[in-house]
Amino acid sequence: MNVLSLNYLGNIQYFSKLCFSECIVDIHEYYRRRSFRNRCEILSAGGRTALTASVVNPGNFSRTAVKDIRLDNTRRWRHTHWQSMVSSYKNSPYFDFYAERFEPFYDREFEFLFELNAGLLEVILDIISPGTKPLFSKRYVETCGEDNDYRGSISPLPRLMRPDTRFRDEPYWQVFSDRFAFERNLSVVDLIFCEGPGARDILKKCYVP
């Protein structure tokens, strides 16, 4: 079974595993800064763009479980994220069709990062793989090695990435394709807004059994 972290609008690599292999999402692992737990990457007019949800510093991130991390709602990150997505994807083929599924998450204040990420995860799975439900851990997940543990290696930091023989890039049409080459492994919302019902087929091609 693959072990994943609870990511914010996870990328294509993340969802290819979640949809086409047995996975458990560890919500009891310690939170890691500068990770996809509160960050995603989309394609904007300026190129690959990171969106980061602001969290409250608990005093010791390295000893705080992901499920206990609080969001910092004193900052305007929710407004910034939604406006960035509108600006980036308003001309994509399926944005108008799916926007109403995502916008409520940016109109509402969530206390915990877990609540936001889990809610978005369920919406995304309902769009691309109806009937698939995430399995959340009841305690920290111990593993015997790195082969099936992706909590650290699905990362925005190149030094933490490792070769993934179970994942391959599958190009698809993207917004701003007239000015940029294909951007690999963005947040799955990029795939959803660009490919709509075809997103599942793309993800299936990305997963190597």
Salt bridges, closest charged atoms under 4 A:
ASP26 OD2 - ARG151 NH1 2.58
GLU29 OE2 - ARG37 NE 2.85
GLU41 OE1 - ARG48 NE 3.06
ASP68 OD1 - LYS67 NZ 3.12
ASP72 OD2 - ARG75 NE 3.19
GLU109 OE2 - ARG78 NH2 3.77
GLU111 OE2 - ARG70 NE 3.05
ASP126 OD2 - ARG101 NH2 2.85
ASP149 OD2 - ARG151 NH2 2.73
ASP164 OD2 - LYS17 NZ 2.87
ASP169 OD2 - ARG184 NE 2.75
GLU183 OE1 - ARG48 NH1 2.75
